[in-house]
């Protein structure tokens, strides 16, 4: 072995020993022992939880219950793309409009192309994001193959369309929406069906059942829709508008379209007219419904939106649901207060004392102070034009700060 090789190996050993010594030195620092393994060696909390809760991939695997997609060969797709590019480049008028900034793109055509290509796949991802499949079908999912066009009629000619998770208020969704889809197309091939087709439309809310957290509230049920004509379908449950209570936040309204193999007898789901506002009779489970009829039904379309409380629901609860309007409020935990000190250092004593007083009494004092400076007919006093130009003398520092805040309208005073 040459001298240079020996020197290089010995230098490498020195570097390795120095690195090992550095790792050992990290266990002690300035005479204090560091507990646990150093960063990079110790496992994170997420890694530990994943190791303790091992899941069988076969058990948690998701099942596609929808229609498959028949894709063209790669060569056929490439051929169509090249033909489209060739036709675009050979169009001289298109080039002239683009150069003169007069080219107008047909957005409706762009939307139709998007729906036919990747729109429904994106809808499936959005439904996963909002937990639609998890709360309706459990571990199953499907890719919508039949686009659903749903819109609510507003005053005049305006419409409130249902997009992928947009917000529609209960006042806008008071009446049944207009629904259209192409019921004469085969969901697998995308070609025209050679015979009559039948469909089932179910609208449910997985967040609206208050006695059973795993159930849903059935809002609309139309079965045996012939050839996509919704108006000719068998209405088993009349449309019930959404009714999210005040304080619960947003709720999801989900429309699921099923493709039938033939006419089905679903009379067991018939809801009587007298039970229109009976929420217990509207208890529904999409998973149970699909399991019972999975041999005759296949989910093919999906649409959903979000809704939250507005003022129109007060009358709806009294007139339709025949119940008192519920109001939910969050019960905030009381803030932690340490034992009161005789000399609180580095804290304004007035704010420190207010922490240990009844908050309602403090609010009452500020409200009385505001009302005392407000004339019953002329209103409050006009603020100073130059608040900081007026000197404040012969008062403690804490009171000077309070007066300055009151003049500027900042701090706690602005809440009253």
Secondary structure, 3 states (H helix, E strand, C coil): CCHHHHHHHHHHHHHHHHHHHHHHHCCEECCEECCCCCCCCCCCHHHHHHHHCCCCHHHHCCEECCCCCCCCCHHHHHHHHHHHHHHHHHCHHHHHHHHCCCCCCCHHHHHHHHHHHHHHHHHHHHHHHCCHHHHHHCCEECCCCCCCEEEEECCCCCEEECCEEEECCCCCCCCCCEEECCCCECCCCCCECCCCCEEEEEEEECCCCCCCCCCEEEEEEEEEEECCCHHHCEEEECCCCCCCCECCCCEEEEEEEEEECCCCCCHHHCCCHHHCCCCCCCEECHHHHHHHCCCCEEEEEEEEEEECCCCCHHHHHHHCCCCCCCECCCCCCCCCCCCCCCCCCCCCHHHHHHHCCCHHHHHHHHHHHHHHCEECCCEECCCCCCHHHCCCCCCCHHHHHHHHHHHHCCHHHHHC
